[in-house]
Amino acid sequence: MIQDLLIQLHDLVSGLEPWQQVLALVPAGAIPFIESYLGAFLGTTLGIHPALAIPAAVLGNLVATFVLIALAGRTRDAVTRGLGKRTTAEEKKPSRFRAKIAAALEKYGVPGVSMLGPFVVASQITAPTLVALGAARSRVYLWMGISIIAWGVLFGAFGSLFLAAIV
C-alpha cells in the first residue's frame, strides 16, 4: 500500500517543473507514513538537490505534526477539566493500545518514543498520543522536531547517495 502511494507520488512529482517538485514535497511530507524521511528520499531520488528536498519534506511534516500536538493538547486540557467531575466508579480501564504506548513512554521517555516512533506509527499519530498520555507538550514539540529533522536529513542523504550509485 505504501509502495503504491510512493510510486504514484513519484509519477505525479516527476512530471512537474523543478520549482513545482519542491513545492509538492511540502504536502507529501505531511502525509502520515510518508513524512519527512520518505518525502526527502523521494525528492532526492527525483534529482532535486538535497538542500531543497529535505527542508521541503521536513516543513510539511513539522507543520502537520505540530498542529496535531496543539490540537491534542487543547483536547487533553478540556477532557482533564471534565474528569475532575467524574467519580471513581465512572473511570474506565485504558485500552490495550494506550497501555502499550504508555509502557513505551515509561520505558523510553519522550526522546526515545519520538525518535523511534515514526517507524512504528506515523509521527502525526505518535505526537498527539504522547500529549494525550500526559507528556509535556514542550518536550513533545522539541523531540518530535528533532526526530523529524534528523530522519529527513538521514533519508535525504541516503536518497542522494542512492541516486548517485544508480546513475
N, C-alpha and C positions, 0 to 999 in steps of 0.2 A: 504494500500500500504506500509506504513512504517512498519506495523506489519509483513507483509510478508518478507520484507527485513531483519528485525531483526531476524526472525525465520531462514531465510537462512544463515545469518551471524553466528547465534548461532550454527547451524548444521555444517557449514564449520569450525568454530574455535574449536568446541568441539572435532573434530576428529584429531586435531593436537597434537603434543608433547607440553609439557608445555612451553618450550622456544619459540616455534613457535607461540603459542597462544598469548604470549606477543607481539611478532613482528607483528602479524596480527592485533592487536589493533591500531597500528600506522596508517595504511591506513584507518581503519574503522573510526577513529576519524576525518579523512579528508573528509569523505562523508557528504555532506550537509544534515541536519536534523538528522543525527546520532551523529556527532560531539563528543565533549569530554564527555558530560553528558551521552548520551546513550552508547557510547563506554566504558566508565568506569563502568557503570551499567552492561553492558553485560559481561565485563571481570570479575567483582567481582562475578556475579551470576554463572559464569563458574567455580568458585573456585580459580581464580587467586588472589594472595594476593593483597590487595588494594595498597600497596606500589609499585607494578609493574604495575597493570592495569591502575591506574589513570594517572601516568606520561606518559604511552604509548599512551593512548587516547588523553590526553591533547597535547602531542607533535605533533601528526598528525593534530589536529585541529589548533594549533598555526601556524604550517608551512603553511598549506593551506590558512588560513585567512591572514597571514602576506604577503604572496606572492601576494594575490589579492589586498591587500591595496597598496602595492608598484606599481603594475600594474595600479590600478585606479588612483594613484597619478600622475604617468607619463602621463597617458591618459588625465587627467584633465589639467595638465600643457600644453600639446600640444593643447588641444581644446581651452583653455582660451587664448593662444597666437594667435590662429586663430580668436577668437571672437573680438579681438581688431580691426580687419579689416572690421567687419560687420557694416552695417548701422542699425539704429533702426528699419527700416521698415522690415528688414530681420529676426528680432528676433521672436522666436516662444513662444507661451504660454506654460508653463510647463505642463507635463502630470498629470493626476489625481493621479497616484501612487507617482510621485515625489513630488507633492504638499502635500500628506499625510505624507510622510517621512519628508519633510521639516517642517511641522507643529509639528510632534513629536519631531524633533530635537530642534525646538524653545521652545517647552513646557518642555521637559525633559532633554535637553542637551545631550552631548556625553555620559556622565556616565549613564544616565537613559536609553537611547536607546541601549547602549552596554549591559547593564545588563539584560534588558527585551527583547531586540530584538531577541535573539536566540529562544524564544518560539513563536514568530510570524513568523519570517523569519530566515533562517539559517544565522549564523554569516558570512559565506562566501558571503552572499548577503548584509547583513546589513553593514558590514565594508566598502566595496567599495562604497556603496551608500552614506554613511556619507562623505567619501572623495570627491565623485563627487559633493555633495552639498556644499562643501567648508569647512568642518570641518578640523581643524588642524590635519595633519597626526600623529604627535607625540601623541596627545590626543587620537586619534582612536587606535593607537598601544597600548598605556597604558591601556585604559579602556577595549578594546577587550581582551587583555591579562588577565587582572584581571577577566573579566567575564568568559572566557574560563576555567581558573584555578578554580575559585570559583564553577562554575556549575559542573565541572568534579569531584572535591573533594566531593561536596554535594551528587551527584548521585552515586559516587563510594561508599561512606559511606552507603548510602541508600541500594545499591545493596548488600553490605556486611551484613548489618542488615537483609535484606530480606532473604538472603541465610541462615543465622543463624536461622531465625524464621521457615523456612520450613524444615530444616534438623534435 
